Amino acid sequence: MQKKLFKRLFLVLLLVLGFCIQFDVIAEAKRDVVIVIDPGHGGTNMGARHNGVIEKEATMKVAIAMKEELEKYKGVVVYLTRNGDDSMELLERAEFARDVKADIVLSLHFNMSEAHDLHGSEMWISSTGGLKQEAEKFATIEQMLLKEYGIEKRGCFTRLNDLGTDYYGIIRESANFQIPAVIVEHCYLDRPEEYAFYDTDAALDRLGRIDATAVAMAYRLSSEELGVDYSRHYVSNTKLPDNLLKEDITAPETVNLQIVDFDENNNQMKLHLSVSEAESTMTYYQYSFNGGKTFSDKIPFYTEKEIDFSTSAYPTANSGFMVRAYNAYGLYTDSEIYDLNLVLFDIKEPAIRGDFMVPGFITDVLDEIEAFAEELPPEVKTAATAVLIIGSVFGLITMITLFIQNRSKHKISEDFQSKAKGA
Ligand SMILES: [Zn+2]
């Protein structure tokens, strides 16, 4: 009899508990996500200017489109920090976010670089614990969508000041109120390959809609109007860092360059570049044919740490081929230097071929002959000179024949490459 009573009590307890959990879930699900969109700059603060576009105006157009698109979803409330062309302190923007109980602040921007040599999207996020995790969730999806749209991924970064707090004001001030923040640098205004992503109102509108979709995915929203349901969207949660995530202050650990193949018919050299970089991602590489005196343009890494590429190679007497690889913080490491004369032509006696490559070789030989002939008596001078020249020509033909024979046998062996490395 008592046993039965206990059983009943237990069942009632279970029901109550189940109901509580259920209620909690419902209560949780009912709370709207609060998104604060911050159109970067404003008023007297113009932001970057290039190609006829002013950043403060472009960010506003993107923000309006983003809000409009995001409001088509259920369970979300959207605010803009500024609605007109107002000057606004970063602290004011963060205070606004605090007052409306924002879940996240998304500060919209466009980038520029001093040397006008960078491109791609860049995300700057909160650096500490749960704020970083939350900010990174959005930033990762945002970059994925921008990349699908055609804007290269430069990476997602944190940056600290000397006090060890977030370097960028909007992130730091928001962090003081325990609100995660992301600075979205959509693309670079000063790179022609990215003009099309921002130079019309339609393009800015498109960016705003991409930003909104990233929010919808990160916060698992759905929209009947748009016919999309991200409620089951997979959002990978990055591991919560144990302590402050610091910016990377060291260059990539190693940069390995491998010359895989060389096609003599079109002078194309195939290469494989692999990099080890523990603290951040890679952004660019560039190569040099003269041991680092001058470099090619910066080329983006399309994968995280490894890349195959090819380039034309015309070895000269002094071909020092090398690659310089940059991490997300602009720090670089150089590969070893390859002597392309050795690697690509596999000549058994590089010294001889080296001489042969020196411009003016023929005039040097003629000078030698002339100097030698000067010392001969005048009556044999002409005849001796003629014999020497004919002899030299025969010698030259023999050398060229040997050279061509060697070349046709050539094949790049890994073994030989390692010997030629750093030569
Ligand atoms: Zn800006």
Boltz pocket constraint, residues with backbone or C-beta under 6 A from the ligand:
constraints:
  - pocket:
      binder: B
      contacts: [[A, 40], [A, 41], [A, 47], [A, 48], [A, 55], [A, 108], [A, 109], [A, 110]]
      max_distance: 6.0
